[in-house]
Amino acid sequence: MTFLQIRDVHKSYGDHEVLQGVSLDVARHEVVCLIGASGSGKSTLLRCINALEEISSGDILVDGDVVSGRGVDVNRLRRNVGMVFQSYNLFPHMSVLRNITLAPTRIGGVAKEAAEERALALLDRVGMRDKANAYPDALSGGQQQRVAIVRALATNPQVLLLDEITAALDPELVGDVLAIVRELAGDGLTMLLATHEMGFARECATQVCYLHEGRILERGSAEQIFEDPQEERTRQFLGRVLTGGRL
Amino acid sequence: MAAATAVPAVPGTRQGPPPTPPARVVPLALAGLAVAVVAGGCAGLALHSLHAMIEHPAAWAQALIWLLAVAACLPVVPAVRALLAAPQRTRLVAAGDLPGARASAADGREHATVAMGYALSVLIGAALVWFVTANDGAISHTFLRWTFIDQAWSGVTKAFWVNIRVAVAAEVLVLVLGLVLAVMRQLPGRSGRPLRWLATLYVDMFRAIPSIIVLYLVGFGLSLAKVPVVKDLSPIWLAIFALTLTYSGYVAEVYRAGIDSIHPSQWAAARSLGLSYPMTLRTVIVPQAVRRIVPPLLNDFIGLQKDTALIGVMGVTDAFTQSRLVSSDVFNLSPVIVVAVLFVVITIPQARFVDRLIAREQGRRAGRTS
């Protein structure tokens, strides 16, 4: 059953059309990887789904309800649709615990104790419980990104959008973060990832979309895309990534 | 340095022209010595006239003057050391030890420049002493007469409390009004436009009008026009009101710069969690902005504190007004110096306090883990 539906979405910045009619269906418990070169529109698509960017035309539906356009309660939408960013974006003036409990206590109506208990349980899961009272600046990039994932999970989102979450990490830290995403996928969390980690996409994705110049040029199972790409451009892209040693 | 030492060590392998010996030290050393001697001489003359001005200097004052005279001659020492480095350089060049020659030439040049730096400071000090003692001490008599300072001290200090109270009250109000204005200037969307416009107009206006004019207009205008409520306020509250009007314009700009300096990704992160615009501003953006704006904010506060010396124009007896009363009685400016010193005394601790805040913030960012 389709949970997240993107219908012919266009997005322009001035004269530049970043998304030129993207359509995508994501069922519950699916893990969809968006691959493609920088500037192909992966991040923009994720930001549009989260209503951080306004779309120019088209529709975005979550659970059958249109969530794009005027008059939509974006704050409510965002509680259902969590997002993790490339540069972590933790709040530097708050402890790890406060970063995580801010949204649940301030808008989710969860009591402070309950929110902290849950935050600690989540931190435990990502091996960060001992850093609950640390401040983001004292953490490594990988640790910050793990906290950012927990922060996004703390509001119990139904979909998680992950925007190149390992792109800013040192190579040896990538594994820790991806392990968590893999585990979440195993739990059945619906996820949409923009990523350059082809190995991860191949292993975990139920659906891979190759974006090129604001369009989904090719989509299919991981096997299809990586083993037998139909489009010449997909083949070229994968070839370049392969020689770059990312696969 | 490693490359330089390697060159002469392997004779016969060099392709280019032979390495050059270091430049001579003597001219620079002589210049340093000359400046040091001139500075010492000038300081001697200035101290002599200081000695002459104090009619019967106490033993400790005499000793202090001699001590200063000796200190003024100290820059001669590095100048002489620079001169001593010169023959050593010549000797090493002759012996073919180019790296050694370069090192002693560098030592010599450094001694010479140190001599110049200290000698110039001595010259400046001597000029100040000379200025104070010129005209048989007329200048120090005009500004620094102890009897008048003593006479004005208690009245001026008491009146200075008015300045402090006005400054503190205005600062509290400015902090609030400035933030309101800054947030108004940042309101999003079409609905925010008129408020944005008004806030901009306010900031432009009150930063343009000199604060003494605002004080004057508020102090006399509001009561003349019988503006309700305001006309019954005491002059002190009117002064606070007027300074708040002026400085909230400045502080609004400081806040705005602080809010602007927070990276947009912080907005995105907070909004993506479902936090509303006002909630994001309150819990994420403003708390971070406030930490960054403490130094420029204190700058404006020091300006505000100094401008409390202007509230005399609206009939409030502050420290400056009080000191001028005494001053015109005795026909001497020493009482006004008291006010100046008081302002310095309250400002320096604030500057140090901010230094500490900044250091603490940096320390925390560098390595706090719990």
Boltz contact constraints between the chains, C-beta under 6 A:
constraints:
  - contact:
      token1: [A, 50]
      token2: [B, 272]
      max_distance: 6.0
  - contact:
      token1: [A, 52]
      token2: [B, 268]
      max_distance: 6.0
  - contact:
      token1: [A, 75]
      token2: [B, 274]
      max_distance: 6.0
  - contact:
      token1: [A, 75]
      token2: [B, 276]
      max_distance: 6.0
  - contact:
      token1: [A, 78]
      token2: [B, 272]
      max_distance: 6.0
  - contact:
      token1: [A, 78]
      token2: [B, 274]
      max_distance: 6.0
  - contact:
      token1: [A, 79]
      token2: [B, 274]
      max_distance: 6.0
  - contact:
      token1: [A, 83]
      token2: [B, 272]
      max_distance: 6.0
  - contact:
      token1: [A, 87]
      token2: [B, 265]
      max_distance: 6.0
  - contact:
      token1: [A, 89]
      token2: [B, 265]
      max_distance: 6.0
  - contact:
      token1: [A, 89]
      token2: [B, 269]
      max_distance: 6.0
  - contact:
      token1: [A, 91]
      token2: [B, 284]
      max_distance: 6.0
  - contact:
      token1: [A, 93]
      token2: [B, 287]
      max_distance: 6.0
  - contact:
      token1: [A, 93]
      token2: [B, 288]
      max_distance: 6.0
  - contact:
      token1: [A, 103]
      token2: [B, 273]
      max_distance: 6.0
  - contact:
      token1: [A, 103]
      token2: [B, 274]
      max_distance: 6.0
  - contact:
      token1: [A, 107]
      token2: [B, 274]
      max_distance: 6.0
  - contact:
      token1: [A, 133]
      token2: [B, 370]
      max_distance: 6.0
  - contact:
      token1: [A, 134]
      token2: [B, 369]
      max_distance: 6.0
  - contact:
      token1: [A, 135]
      token2: [B, 368]
      max_distance: 6.0
  - contact:
      token1: [A, 137]
      token2: [B, 365]
      max_distance: 6.0
  - contact:
      token1: [A, 138]
      token2: [B, 368]
      max_distance: 6.0
  - contact:
      token1: [A, 138]
      token2: [B, 369]
      max_distance: 6.0
